[in-house]
Amino acid sequence: MSIEQFESWSLFIGIGGLIAWMLLIIWKMGRESQAGKYGYFVLFIALGLGFVGFIAKTVLVELLKI
């Protein structure tokens, strides 16, 4: 495995783990605040837009092969 492959895999695994951890934190915030369905929806939309942007950027770069 080359250094470039290792860095690429590490990036996706590391960022994927951080995204999963952030989703868990958002879910726990909703549970502790006793938010309803609408509250969970707002939490996930408002706090989840950051990693949605990262995923969209990665997909666009791969599609456009920049």
N, C-alpha and C positions, 0 to 999 in steps of 0.2 A: 504494500500500500504506500503510495507516494504521500508527500507532505500535503499536497493540494487536496487529495482525496480525504485525508484525515481531517483537514481543516473544514472541508465542506460537510462531512458527516458530523463533526463536532458541533458546527454551527446549527445544523438542523436539529440534532438531538438536544443540544443545550437550549435553544430557543423554544423548541417544542415542550421541553420540560418546564420552562418558565411560564409558557402560555397555559399549560395544564395547572400549574401552581396558582396562577392568577385566577383562573376559572374557579378553582377550589376556594380561594379567598373570597371571591365575589359571591359564591354560593353560601359560604358561611356567614357573610355579612347580611345577606337576605334572610337567612334562617334566624340569626340572632336578633335582627330588628323586627322579626315577625312580619315581613313584607308579604303581601299577597301575590297573586299571579302577575298583576300589573307592576308591582314593585320589583319583582324579580326581572321582569322584562326591561324595565327602565335601568336597573342596575347593570344588566348584561349589555344593553345597548350603549349606555353612557360610558361605562368603564372598559368595555371590550373593544372599543373602536381603535385603540392603539395597536393591538396585535392584529386586528383585521387589516389595518393599513400595511403592516409588515408583510403579512401573507399575500396581500394583493400586489405589493411591489415585487415580491419574489416571483409570483406567477407571471406578471407582466414582463419581467426581465427574461425569464425562461422562454416565454412565447415570442418575444421580439429578438432574442439572442443578441443582446447588446453586450 
